[in-house]
Amino acid sequence: MPAWEQFNEFLKPSKDNGVFDDMVKRWITEGSSEHDIGLKLIQSRSAGSRYKYENGKNILSIKVKRTD
């Protein structure tokens, strides 16, 4: 399974229960860094990221680093 599919599988429970939207709101929209360990983890595992809000949804696109 490609790395991007693995990452999407990893995020799926967070998206389903609303945690993902809350993280995006706090870390990206509001700029809060009080509990930013998740953001630091994502940044350490990614080659780049992009955020947008579209059709009432938070969309965080992440380019996953190669692991081989």
N, C-alpha and C positions, 0 to 999 in steps of 0.2 A: 504494500500500500504506500503510495507517495506520501512524503512528509506533510504536505498541506492537508491531505485527507486525515492523517493521524491527528493533526492539530485540531481540525474541525470536530473529530470524534471526542477529543479531549474537552473541547469547549461546549459540546452539545448539552450536557446536564445544566451548565451555567446559563445557557441561552433559554432552555426550557423552563427553568424555575425563576427567571428574572434577575439572577445575580449578575449576569453579563451586562445587561442594560444599566444596572446600578453602578457597576464598576466604571463603565464608559462615562456615565453622568458625573460621578465623583472625580475621576482622574483626568478626563479629557475636557468635558464641558465646564466643570466647575474648577478644575485645576488643583483639586485637593491632593495632598501628598501625605496625609496623616497615616494612612495604612496602604502604602504603595508597593508592598512586597510583590503582589501579583503583577503590577505593571513592570516592576524591575525584572521579574522572571520572564515575562513576555519579551521585553526589550533584549534580554540576554540571549534569548533563543531565536531572535529574528534579525534578518538582514535589513529590514525596513518596515515601516508601517504607514498606514493612511487611514484617516477617519473621516466619515461623512454621515450626515443625518438626512435620510431620504424616505419619503412616504411614511413618516411616523416611526421609523426604525433607526437605531444606531447601527452603523456598519463600520466595523474595524477590519481593514484588510492588512494582513501581515505576510511578508515574504519570509519564509522560513529558511534559516541557514542550512547549508548542506552538512550532513553529519558523517559523511564517508571520507 
